[in-house]
Amino acid sequence: MESVQHYIQEGILYEPVIPDIHDWPIAKLFRKKSAFLEEVIEETLAQLNRKAGAKGIIDVIEKTMYLERIRMTEEPWKVDPKDESRFWSQIKKELVTNEQVEANPEAFVTRNNEMLERIVSRYAHEIASTFKPGSYHFAKRFLPLFFSTLLNASAGKTIRSVIYHNVHLQERVNLVGETEAIRNLSKRGTIVLVPTHLSNVDSILVGWGLHALGLPAFIYGAGLNLFNTQILGYFMNRLGAYKVDRRKKNPVYRETLNAYSTIALLEGVHSLFFPGGTRSRSGTIEKHLKLGLLGTAMEAQRRNFLQGARSGREKIFVVPLVMSYHFTLEAASLIKQHLTRVGQEQYYILDGQPASYTKFLRFVWTTFSSSSDIVLAFGKPMDIFGNFVDDEGNSLDHRGRLIDVKEYFMSRGKITEDVQRDHEYTRMLGSRIVERYHVENRVFSSHLVAFVAFQMLKRKFPSLDLFGLLRIPEDERTLPMGAYREALERVLARLRYLSDRSKVHLAPHLINDAATIIEHGIKNLGIYHAKRPLRYQNEHTLASDSMNLLYYYHNRLDGYELESLFD
């Protein structure tokens, strides 16, 4: 992968896998958007009728209406359709008058199906985005120019430096891992990219990274709250970002969302899922994944084997992507939300607004002016069952032998539909992705210094629970440098041991000695936040101005059993 890194750092983007944007799978899909949405609606109705039965549809509609009326009252957003109150009032009115036709079973079922179809159609059109080649061309030119302008200005901290410096986005964002394999496999199958999720900045950086690798655009589900910002929503809607409203937990919406993803995958459109469902509030690498959209990839693979691939590319490949930053734009608010939920001090509040433009620009400026690292680590590609694949896309067992994964879907020699079986396969895939996240993770100095400091403070106050520890007075949040360095060396030795056995990856700067790593980690950990998670009190002592933030960044190394080094 060194050649990949060379190309990126030289500012040379890869040749596009598919040169003509109009030949991209996503462009082909949205040229027939009406037919695509009709199929989504038909698929959703078929699934709901199969699960609920003709007589159970009325219960599905009533539950959906009930949950929607609660959502409109308790969680209204600016981006919500203006007519939704009128729409659901009409549905309620029709449900009330349903009693008049209940004596006629056939008319009753027909009326309920007509109501359900209107609801599904509404949801499908709410979820849907589009893809405009013109908007994509603008974005691929504007974003590098925008970031490079900030980079050049921040390199000298003055506008004058924009003229005299030539710093590129490629020099700050490092694309590492199995990039060549992904380019190759995108020609042989459909890619499902599953990134970790730390920040609202992730989508922009992943989009740029995919473009840098010469890959066609991916569709992806974006939280509806991001569309509250008019300009951001305008472009996201034209770049394939379908809308995911996490407030809507009713069965009709979920089924419509799943159908949208399934049909797109059947059409061979590369897709991006954030399987954690939302940003990691605690700062940990995701451990518990949402299986809904992953399940659509499983179903699409089964149908490709059963019916033949519409796109001519039969296999679906799953690629983990681990995002790594020294610091996170929204860390303070995210950890507060996490602690509120865990402590059950008040109701957990969903995001209503993304970070402001001012905060975003400050984050970018701070990141690049400090030469702080951002890494996008593309993991080893797998099939839909979590088996690694070779360069040709063939599935391999744990001994490296070829296997035919069609057999996973077979019963008595035929490919069959088995919801319970496939749900278990999806659960196993989720576990495999989590495992690969921890392997592909790049440990930074900032993660290491935060982990060691928090664990030492935890041992310093053994009688306190987490919430007690987070509230210790500022004058108690100190650590002697000598003991701290010794503890860090123990943890670093363990991480190097794990790295040698391919259990984790270490950033290149962790080859340095402990003193250099400590200085590098503390510098990068604190440059964005007003209250520093860790700082030098003097040459012999470290201190923390924010235990919440220290805990957040410490959590990045959760899952490697490093805590035992402090017993």
Secondary structure as GFF3:
##gff-version 3
##sequence-region A 1 567
A	DSSP	alpha_helix	2	9	.	.	.	ID=ss1
A	DSSP	three_ten_helix	21	23	.	.	.	ID=ss2
A	DSSP	alpha_helix	25	31	.	.	.	ID=ss3
A	DSSP	alpha_helix	33	52	.	.	.	ID=ss4
A	DSSP	three_ten_helix	54	56	.	.	.	ID=ss5
A	DSSP	alpha_helix	57	74	.	.	.	ID=ss6
A	DSSP	alpha_helix	84	96	.	.	.	ID=ss7
A	DSSP	three_ten_helix	97	100	.	.	.	ID=ss8
A	DSSP	alpha_helix	105	127	.	.	.	ID=ss9
A	DSSP	alpha_helix	133	156	.	.	.	ID=ss10
A	DSSP	alpha_helix	160	164	.	.	.	ID=ss11
A	DSSP	three_ten_helix	169	171	.	.	.	ID=ss12
A	DSSP	beta_strand	173	177	.	.	.	ID=ss13
A	DSSP	alpha_helix	179	185	.	.	.	ID=ss14
A	DSSP	beta_strand	189	195	.	.	.	ID=ss15
A	DSSP	alpha_helix	202	212	.	.	.	ID=ss16
A	DSSP	beta_strand	219	223	.	.	.	ID=ss17
A	DSSP	three_ten_helix	224	228	.	.	.	ID=ss18
A	DSSP	alpha_helix	230	237	.	.	.	ID=ss19
A	DSSP	beta_strand	241	244	.	.	.	ID=ss20
A	DSSP	alpha_helix	251	266	.	.	.	ID=ss21
A	DSSP	beta_strand	271	272	.	.	.	ID=ss22
A	DSSP	alpha_helix	292	307	.	.	.	ID=ss23
A	DSSP	beta_strand	315	325	.	.	.	ID=ss24
A	DSSP	alpha_helix	331	343	.	.	.	ID=ss25
A	DSSP	alpha_helix	357	369	.	.	.	ID=ss26
A	DSSP	beta_strand	374	378	.	.	.	ID=ss27
A	DSSP	beta_strand	395	396	.	.	.	ID=ss28
A	DSSP	beta_strand	402	403	.	.	.	ID=ss29
A	DSSP	three_ten_helix	405	409	.	.	.	ID=ss30
A	DSSP	beta_strand	410	411	.	.	.	ID=ss31
A	DSSP	beta_strand	414	415	.	.	.	ID=ss32
A	DSSP	alpha_helix	419	440	.	.	.	ID=ss33
A	DSSP	beta_strand	442	443	.	.	.	ID=ss34
A	DSSP	alpha_helix	445	460	.	.	.	ID=ss35
A	DSSP	alpha_helix	466	470	.	.	.	ID=ss36
A	DSSP	three_ten_helix	474	476	.	.	.	ID=ss37
A	DSSP	beta_strand	478	480	.	.	.	ID=ss38
A	DSSP	alpha_helix	481	500	.	.	.	ID=ss39
A	DSSP	beta_strand	505	506	.	.	.	ID=ss40
A	DSSP	three_ten_helix	508	511	.	.	.	ID=ss41
A	DSSP	alpha_helix	514	526	.	.	.	ID=ss42
A	DSSP	beta_strand	535	538	.	.	.	ID=ss43
A	DSSP	beta_strand	541	543	.	.	.	ID=ss44
A	DSSP	alpha_helix	547	554	.	.	.	ID=ss45
A	DSSP	three_ten_helix	555	557	.	.	.	ID=ss46
A	DSSP	three_ten_helix	563	566	.	.	.	ID=ss47
###
